[in-house]
Every structure is written in C-alpha cells, then in structure tokens.
Amino acid sequence: MPNLVTGQVAGHVIPYEVQGSGPERVLALHHWLSDRSSFGHLRQHLDGGAFTYAFVDCRGYGEAMDTPGAYAMEEIAADALAVADDLGWDTFSVIGHSMGGKAAQQMLLDAPSRIRSIIGISPVPASGFPLEGEMWELFAGAVEDSGNRRTIFDALTGSRHDDAWLDARVNGSERSSQAALRSYLESWTRGPDIHELVNGNTTPVLVVAGANDPGMGPDTMRSTWLQWYPNAELEVFDDAGHFAPDESPAALATVVERFLGRKLRQAGQAL
C-alpha cells in the first residue's frame, strides 16, 4: 500500500491510517464487529493516485481498544471530524460500513458544509435498526460469545461462505472491547432516530447493498436511505451479503471510486 501513514489525534486519541496521496479525500468508518482492518481487502484495490483515504479505529476497537468513551454514534462522528481536523481536511467524503453508516449521517448533521458525499456499505439507516426478540438476543450475546458472532457473520451473508472465511471474520472481531460492543449496539439499534433531520438532504449518497443480506439488504435501503436522500443511488451486489469489503472488494472499489469521481467532477463543473 503506497504512502501509508499512521497518526493519532491529540485529545481524542483516535488512531488512524492514511493511504494514498490523491487530491480527493475520503474518511472510512468500520462496522460493529471489527476495527479498521475490516477494510483490508478493499484497500488493495483503491487508487491512491486519485484519492487519499483515512481509516480510523473507533473508540474500543483496534489500537483504540482501551480508549474510554461513551461508545455512541455521536462520539464516533465527533472523533472522525477531529481526525479530519488533524489532517487539515476542510471538506471530504465519508464511507460508512454498517454501523459506520449511521455515524456518517451524524457527521453530516454536525458538519454539513464539510461532507461532500456519503458512501454507505450495508449502512444502518438514520432511523436506526431495532432488533427484537431472538435477533436482539443473538446480537446482545455476541458481545461476549464468539459463537454468536460466527452465526451473525454466517446469517448476514446468506450462509454462502466456508469455515475458513467465517473463522477469519470471528478472529477479526476480537479486536474490540466488550464495553464498546455493548454500548455501540444500543446506539445503532435503539439510539436517536435522526431520519427526520436528514430527510431531504441533497448531499450525494451512494448506497451499496448485498443481495444476500437479510437485514440491511436492497429492500431496506430503498425504504430508508433512498426515501430520505433525493440524490441517493443504490448499487446492488448479487454476489455479496452484509460484508462487501470482504466479499467483493475489487468490485466495491470500482463502484465507490466511480461514484466519487463522477460526483466530484459534477461539483467542480458547478463552481
């Protein structure tokens, strides 16, 4: 990976890595069950000449596993904006995977003039994603039980992957603290519903959904994100579930950078 730089934000103590040196800047937020390493396969296919990417570890994950906090979407948003400040980024786009998609929308509310576009990968809607009954028990149990995590990875990808793939995902989930998992789960499922605050926002949005994702699949995206963001578009991956950065990294990189390039060119022409 060319031009790889690591940094840490003073005061917020949120570790991040920078990849690439291109003029277009993108900040990436990971999903609930892993740290920034969950973007590892995707990063092999990104264009560092056209884009500069910053991958952060939310509090409680990876290098920030022991960093205390409230472990909520609002805190992720504030920490991510502090990373952008540390990098000197006035404006940038945000990639949010699953839980990271909810936090990306909070960033849009907190700093609307700075967010140029949002790319949501199987992203949690602005309304949250309440889990009930057995599903809540499965996810709540995953805070401590790796078996529950394995079941989640399997179920959210349509039971299409072998034991080695599932084992690798479960191993990656160990780069998280139980306190963070527990609090973030409450935040992205049952936290504040902000969809009325983002409804009608004209920021360009790309939503990527896996056809094999039974939770945040294409139908969920059409009934939430595409209803609330007038400039949103949906890309459906037939060969992926909830974890496109692992399942279809090359195709995802192509779709993301094509979208970013097109929207940023349009913005430039409008000036």
Beta strands, then each sheet from edge to edge (+ up, - down):
strand 1: 5-8
strand 2: 15-19
strand 3: 24-29
strand 4: 51-56
strand 5: 92-97
strand 6: 115-121
strand 7: 205-210
strand 8: 232-237
sheet 1: 1+ 2- 4+ 3+ 5+ 6+ 7+ 8+
end
